[in-house]
Amino acid sequence: KTAPKNIPEIAFIVLHETTELGIVDHYYKGADRRWFCDGAANYASWRVIRDLHGKATADKAYNVDKEVTRYEPYRNQVNLRKWSAAEDQSEDDKLTKLNGARYAFAAKAVFLMNEQGGEDVLPKLFARIGRTSPKKVSYKTIAKAWKKVTGKKLKDILSAAVQPQS
C-alpha cells in the first residue's frame, strides 16, 4: 500500500489541535482567546510542516491566502476580538461559513504578526504572556506583550488581517 496523499493535512490537524490545547492549558484561558489560540495553532502547525518538508508541502496542508480568499465574502462580518471560545459558542454558529472565515482571518493575523515581528516573535510573546496566570490573560495582555516585543499596536494587525488582499 502507498501512504495516503493527505498526510500533510492530517499532520496539520494533529499539530493544530495539540498546539491549541497547549496554549489554552499553559498560557491563555481567557474568554477572548479564540482568535489568538486558533491563529497561533494554524501558524505553528504550518511552520512545523514548512521547516520539516518545505513551503510547498506546508501550503498544501494549509494555505492562509487561499483560505482568506475563500472566505472573502465574510470579511466584513469577522470580528476576531469578539469570536467566542468554543465552549461558549452555539453548535449552530460553529457550523457556519462565518465561523470558517474566523479561522482563516485569525490565521492571517498571526501570519502577519510573524511577518512584522519576525519568525521568533511567537516565542518572545509566549515568554511575556507566560508571566501572567493563564486565567488572567486577555486580549490586553497579548496587546501589551506585542507592543513590548515589537513596538507596534496589535489592533493594527487585527485590522490588517481583515483587509482585502491586494
N, C-alpha and C positions, 0 to 999 in steps of 0.2 A: 504494500500500500504506500501511496505517497502522502505526504503531510497535507493537511487542508490549506488552501490558499489564503484563508482568512486569519492565519496565525497572528500577523501584526495587529489586527483589530481585536482579537481575543486578548492578546498581551496588553493592549491599550486599556481594555475594560478592567482587567485584573489589576493593573498598575494604578488606574484611576481610583478604583474603589479602595484599594489599600492605602493610597496616599490621602484620600479624603478622610478616611477613618483615622489615620494618624494625626492629621491636622486637627480634627474635631477632638480627639482624645487628649492631645498634648498641648494644643495652642489656642483653639478658638471655639468655644461652646456657645457664644452669644447668638441671640435670635436673628441678628442681621448678618450672619456669617456666610450665607449661601453663595453669593457671587464670588467671594474670595476663595472659599474651600473648593468649589467646583472648578473655578477658573484655574487655580493653582494646581489642582489634581490633573486637569486636562493638559496644562503646560508641562508639568513634571513628567507625566506619562509619555507625552510626545518627545520630550527631550531625552529620556532614557532610551527610547527606541532610536532616536536620531544618533545619539552618542554610540550606541552599540551596532547599529545597522545602516546608518546613513539617513540623510534627509528624505530621499525618495521613499524609503520604507516607512519612515515616520509620517510622511504626508499621506501615504496610503492608509495608515492606521487612523490618522486624524488630521484633517486639513482645515485649519481655522478659517482661512479666507474663503474656502468653498462653503463652509458652514455658515459664515456670516452672509455670504451672497444668497445662499439657500433661504435664509430667514429675513432677508431684506424687507419684505412686506410688513414685518412685525417690529422693525427697528424703532419706530416712533412710540410703540407701546411698552418697550422694555425699560424698566426702572430697576437697575441692578440693586440699588440700596434697599429697595422695598421687596425684593424677592424673598419670600418666606422660606424658612428652614423646612426641610422635607416633612418633618413631623408636624409642622403647623400648616401644611398645605393640603387643600382638599384633594381627594382622589380624582375628581373631575378636572381640576386645574393641572394636576401632574400629567395628564394625557393630552393637553392642548399643544397646538403649534407654538403658541406664545411661550409656553414653558420650554420647548425645544429651542426657541430663539434665545431665551435667557442663558441657556448653557453656552450657546455659540458666542454671545456678546460678553459673557463673563470670561470665557477663554480669551477672547480678543483683548479684554482689559489686561489680563495677566501677561499675555504675549507682548502687549505694548509696554507693560512695566519692565519686562526684560529687555526690550529694545532700548528703552530710555535709560534704564538703570544699570544695564549690563547683565551678563549671564550669571553673575554672582549675587544679584540683588535679592533673590528669594532667601538664600541662607542668611544674608545680612538682616532682612526683615524678620525672619523667624528668630534670630538671636535677640532682637529687640523685643518682639512680641512675647517671647518666652519669659521675659522678666515680669510679666503680668499673669495672674492666675487665669487659666483658660475660661473660667466662668465670668470673669470681669472684662475680657477682651471684647471690644466692639469696633465698629467702623472707625470711631475716633482714635482708638489705639493703633489701628492699621494706618490711618492717615498721618498720625504723629510719627510713627516709625518710618513711613515713606518719606515724609518731609525731612526727617533727621538724616536718613541714608542718602537721599538724592537731592534735597533742597527744593523739590517740586511739590505741587499740590496734587493729592490723589484725586480730587474731584475733576481735575483736568484729564486724567487718564480715563475715568469712567465716562466722561463726556465724549472724549475722542473715540472710545470703543464703539459707541453707537452712532457715530457719524457715517454718512455714506462713504463707501470705498471709492477711491479715485482710480 
